[in-house]
């Protein structure tokens, strides 16, 4: 996506927002104008930055832990048909339970601190990372697998030198989704119970009828998500390059 396209999209979005404000004549405590939101964001920039740093820490830790757990689970399922039969149904079942409904329980178990928010982020990204990486591990070129077996490669060697490198692009796709979902999990946890974070700040601003500050906090969360997605996309592109180089090195 080109920067100029992003700029034009932002201008269009702000123009539509301001047009809706003009047409509806909504009071500022119902729908503030972009200028009011920008002013509130500037006036409260230190407060927003303080809470955004907490949310960012929750998201990053949740993303790291969720990725590690997802990768390990996917490798176990790909390496052992028995593990696949045992874990895959459980993995699918976990998606039938709304993560939103688990937030109060996790807060009760792990308290109002950062732990429950990290676990929420882990739960919400665990499935896309595991599913994407497992799919990549199972879709490795059969010719490469046959060649490795013919040359006497053991199962761990094939997994380490062929399957994992070839599945890295799929892992990158899962991480792109996780980068978008992880902030959702952290903010849901903050809504249920917290004293810090952008989710807490949004609830606080809404309760005090400071809708402009609430919108500013929401925009800060969106910016945080976009930056995280961009960083993950850059890393995913490097994984694609590494996978391509690995494929060339193993071909006869």
C-alpha positions in Angstrom: 0.0 0.0 0.0 1.5 3.3 -1.1 1.8 6.2 1.4 0.0 8.5 -1.0 -3.0 6.1 -1.0 -3.0 6.0 2.8 -2.9 9.8 2.9 -5.9 10.2 0.5 -7.8 7.6 2.4 -7.3 9.5 5.7 -8.4 12.8 4.0 -11.5 11.1 2.6 -12.3 9.6 6.0 -11.9 12.9 7.8 -14.0 14.7 5.2 -16.8 12.2 5.6 -16.6 12.4 9.4 -16.8 16.2 9.3 -19.7 16.1 6.7 -21.7 13.8 9.0 -21.1 16.2 11.9 -22.4 19.1 9.7 -25.4 17.2 8.4 -26.6 15.8 11.7 -25.7 18.8 13.8 -24.9 16.4 16.6 -23.7 17.9 19.9 -20.0 17.5 20.5 -20.7 15.2 23.5 -22.4 12.8 21.1 -20.2 13.1 18.0 -17.3 15.5 18.2 -15.7 16.9 15.1 -12.3 15.8 13.9 -10.8 19.1 15.1 -12.2 18.6 18.6 -10.8 15.1 18.7 -7.4 16.3 17.5 -7.4 19.1 20.1 -8.3 16.7 22.9 -5.6 14.3 21.7 -3.0 17.1 21.7 -4.1 18.4 25.1 -4.0 14.9 26.7 -1.1 13.6 24.7 1.0 12.7 27.8 -2.0 10.8 29.3 -2.7 9.0 26.1 0.9 8.1 25.6 1.1 6.7 29.2 -1.9 4.4 28.7 -0.8 3.5 25.1 2.5 2.3 26.4 0.7 -0.1 28.8 -1.5 -1.5 26.1 1.5 -1.8 23.7 3.4 -3.9 26.4 0.4 -6.1 26.9 0.0 -6.6 23.1 3.7 -7.3 22.5 4.0 -9.8 25.3 0.8 -11.5 24.3 2.0 -11.7 20.7 5.3 -13.2 21.6 3.8 -15.8 23.9 1.0 -16.6 21.6 3.4 -17.0 18.7 5.7 -19.3 20.6 2.8 -21.5 21.8 1.3 -21.5 18.3 4.5 -22.5 16.6 5.2 -25.3 19.1 1.7 -26.6 18.9 1.8 -26.6 15.0 5.1 -28.5 15.0 3.8 -31.1 17.4 0.7 -31.7 15.3 2.7 -31.9 12.1 5.2 -34.3 13.6 2.7 -36.7 15.2 -0.6 -37.8 13.7 -1.7 -38.8 17.2 -1.0 -35.3 18.5 -2.9 -33.9 15.5 -6.0 -36.0 16.4 -5.8 -35.0 20.0 -5.1 -31.3 19.7 -6.9 -30.2 16.6 -10.4 -30.8 17.9 -9.6 -29.0 21.1 -8.1 -26.1 19.1 -11.3 -25.9 17.0 -13.5 -26.1 20.2 -11.7 -23.2 21.8 -12.9 -21.0 18.9 -16.5 -22.0 19.6 -16.2 -20.3 23.0 -16.4 -16.4 22.7 -13.2 -14.9 24.0 -15.2 -11.9 25.2 -17.0 -14.2 27.6 -13.7 -15.4 29.1 -12.5 -12.0 30.0 -14.4 -11.7 33.3 -13.2 -15.2 34.3 -9.6 -14.4 33.4 -9.8 -11.2 35.4 -11.1 -13.1 38.4 -8.4 -15.7 38.1 -5.4 -13.5 37.3 -6.4 -10.2 38.8 -6.8 -6.7 37.4 -3.1 -6.4 36.5 -1.3 -7.0 33.2 -1.4 -10.8 33.4 -5.1 -11.2 32.5 -4.7 -8.8 29.5 -1.7 -10.7 28.2 -3.6 -14.0 28.4 -6.5 -12.5 26.6 -4.2 -11.5 23.8 -2.6 -14.9 23.7 -6.0 -16.6 23.5 -7.2 -14.5 20.6 -4.1 -14.9 18.4 -3.2 -18.5 19.3 -5.6 -20.1 16.8 -4.6 -18.0 13.7 -0.9 -18.5 14.3 -1.3 -22.3 15.0 -3.7 -22.9 12.1 -1.6 -20.9 9.6 1.7 -22.5 10.5 0.3 -26.0 10.7 -1.2 -25.6 7.2 2.2 -24.4 5.9 3.9 -27.4 7.5 1.5 -29.8 5.8 1.7 -28.1 2.4 5.5 -28.6 1.8 6.4 -29.8 -1.7 6.1 -33.6 -1.6 9.0 -33.9 -4.0 11.3 -32.3 -1.4 10.0 -34.6 1.3 10.5 -37.7 -0.9 14.0 -36.5 -1.8 14.9 -36.0 1.9 13.6 -39.5 2.8 15.5 -41.0 -0.1 18.7 -39.4 1.2 18.1 -40.9 4.6 16.8 -37.9 6.4 15.2 -38.5 9.8 11.9 -37.0 10.7 13.4 -34.4 13.0 15.9 -33.4 10.3 13.2 -33.1 7.7 11.1 -31.0 10.0 14.0 -28.7 10.9 15.6 -28.3 7.5 12.7 -28.6 5.1 9.2 -28.3 6.6 9.8 -25.4 9.0 11.7 -23.2 6.6 9.2 -23.9 3.8 6.3 -23.0 6.2 7.6 -19.7 7.3 5.6 -17.7 4.7 2.4 -19.3 6.1 3.6 -18.3 9.6 4.0 -14.8 8.4 0.4 -14.7 7.2 -0.7 -15.9 10.6 1.4 -13.2 12.3 -0.2 -10.5 10.1 -3.6 -11.6 11.4 -2.3 -11.8 15.0 -1.0 -8.3 14.8 -4.6 -7.1 14.2 -6.2 -9.4 16.7 -3.8 -9.0 19.6 -4.8 -5.3 20.5 -8.5 -6.5 20.5 -7.7 -9.1 23.2 -5.8 -6.6 25.3 -8.4 -3.9 25.1 -11.3 -6.3 26.0 -9.4 -7.3 29.1 -8.9 -3.6 30.0 -12.7 -3.0 29.5 -13.5 -5.8 32.0 -11.2 -4.5 34.7 -8.1 -2.4 34.7 -6.5 0.8 36.0 -4.3 1.4 33.0 -4.4 1.1 29.2 -6.2 2.6 26.3 -9.3 0.5 26.9 -9.5 1.8 30.5 -8.9 5.3 29.3 -11.8 5.0 26.8 -14.2 3.8 29.5 -13.0 6.5 31.8 -13.5 9.2 29.2 -16.9 7.9 28.2 -18.1 7.8 31.8 -17.1 11.5 32.2 -18.8 12.4 28.9 -15.4 13.3 27.4 -16.3 11.8 24.0 -13.5 13.7 22.2 -10.9 12.1 24.5 -12.5 8.7 24.0 -12.2 9.1 20.2 -8.6 10.3 20.6 -7.8 7.2 22.6 -9.5 5.0 19.9 -7.5 6.6 17.2 -4.3 6.1 19.3 -5.3 2.4 19.5 -5.8 2.3 15.7 -2.4 3.9 15.1 -0.8 1.4 17.4 -2.4 -1.5 15.6 -1.3 -0.2 12.2 2.3 0.3 13.3 2.3 -3.2 14.8 0.9 -4.7 11.6 3.5 -2.8 9.5 6.3 -4.1 11.6 5.0 -7.7 11.4 4.6 -7.3 7.6 8.2 -6.3 7.3 9.3 -9.3 9.3 7.0 -11.6 7.3 8.6 -10.4 4.1 12.0 -11.4 5.4 10.6 -14.8 6.3 9.4 -15.2 2.7 12.9 -14.3 1.4 14.4 -16.8 3.9 12.0 -19.5 2.8 12.8 -18.9 -0.9 16.5 -19.1 -0.2 16.0 -22.3 1.8 14.0 -23.9 -1.0 16.7 -23.2 -3.5 19.4 -24.6 -1.2 17.6 -28.0 -0.8 16.8 -28.5 -4.5 19.1 -30.9 -6.3 
